[in-house]
Amino acid sequence: MKLFRTVVSMLLLVVAGVFAAQWLAQESSRDFGEVFVRFGGYDYSTTVPRAAAAALLAAMLLWLLWRLLSLPFRIWSQHRRRQARARLIEGLEALQGGYWQRAEKLLERAAEDPEVDAVALAAAVRAADARGDAVAAQRHLDALAQRNPTAAALLGAERALARQQYAAALALLDTPAVQPLPPRGVLLRVQALAAGGRAGEAWGLLGSLRQQQVLTSDALASLEADLAAQSLQQADDANVLAERWETLPKPLRSDVAVVTAYAGRAAALRWDDAATHSLEHALDTQWDESLVRLYGQLAVGKLDSRRASAQRWLQAHPASPALLVTLARLARRQNQWGQAQEFLHRALAQGAGAEAWEEMGEGFAAAGDEAMAQRCFANALKTRRGEAAIELPGRDIRQKIYDQAVVEERDEHGVPRLRP
């Protein structure tokens, strides 16, 4: 197609030259000025238009001669380019099909074309990795680094992440030659920072990911929640924890994983009020069995206020196994083992599993009843295995009915809620 355009262009120039010569012949009687040229002892004189036309014609002839002389080289170059691209396509198809060795050879030859060398070498690295040849993969990666440093850094960082070498991945991405990072580089840096225990720094890059639309909205929301939880867990002290918590968007402060991370870290830092208040606020906003379970497991004080909150929730969620176990755990820590047993029996009747049996075993062991404690621990093990638990002695039919009976739950419109 390019050759056809070239021929047409030449023909148009020739036609233009013919018309120009005819025009000059008709206008030769007019005075357009003269041009004198002395060369090799000879003098030449002509009019200015004829001199310009002669110069233009000479340039056209020289250009035509150059195109004719270079035509074989251009044809050969185009042939090599077509071959390289054909090898690239075949190599990518072989890579997709799992023919690693054949794909690597085709892609390495395709990399001879500078227009597709980066794509070919990157795919060759993947083919070498797939067949387990680390030496060949590094050779291709070094060649890629010479031709496209950014592509080599991204691919090297991706391989380092796969091998859990997070510091090496960050070193590649922080190289000055690849700055500013493209969108995929920013995502890789976020992943390396998060995996390397630096979620707080990764959190600061979320704005760039959102602006560049690297991820779908669902994937970005999931990543945001994960980074928020990790950054809270990695807070060094209470001040850092409070700062990170306050900077979170409001919806995230009700997310189960984020609240769990914040409450757990606050409890570990002996910040009891923050740990309990965050869980209470989240449970008042949206009920979650895992959060109420954590509320009872926190190694913090405030037993009276926590139990009061749990009793208040029990009015709205009387059939919650996790809440009943939490009330039992709090009652036992208040040395009220009798009330704790009642809560645990109700929890088991409402579907609580091994956790309730273990709590009951702990209570009997603390009370000095080793036989009952062993039965409870055995039932916990049976429950985890999916086997039926052995009923404990001492519960009459009236107590069993009371354990299973719960107040009917209704929504804000008065419609009864169906139990799961």
Secondary structure, 3 states (H helix, E strand, C coil): CHHHHHHHHHHHHHHHHHHHHHHHHHCCCCCCCEEEEEECCEEEEEEHHHHHHHHHHHHHHHHHHHHHHHHHHHHHHHHHHHHHHHHHHHHHHHHHHCCHHHHHHHHHHHCCCCCCHHHHHHHHHHHHHHCCCHHHHHHHHHHHHHHCHHHHHHHHHHHHHHCCCHHHHHHHHCCHHHCCCCHHHHHHHHHHHHHCCCHHHHHCCHHHHHHHCCCCHHHHHHHHHHHHHHHHHCCCCHHHHHHHHHHCCHHHHHCHHHHHHHHHHHHHCCCHHHHHHHHHHHHHHCCCHHHHHHHHHCCCCCHHHHHHHHHHHHHHCCCCHHHHHHHHHHHHHCCCHHHHHHHHHHHHHCCCCHHHHHHHHHHHHHHCCHHHHHHHHHHHHHHHHCCCCCCCCCCCHHHHHHHHCCCCCECCCCCECCCC
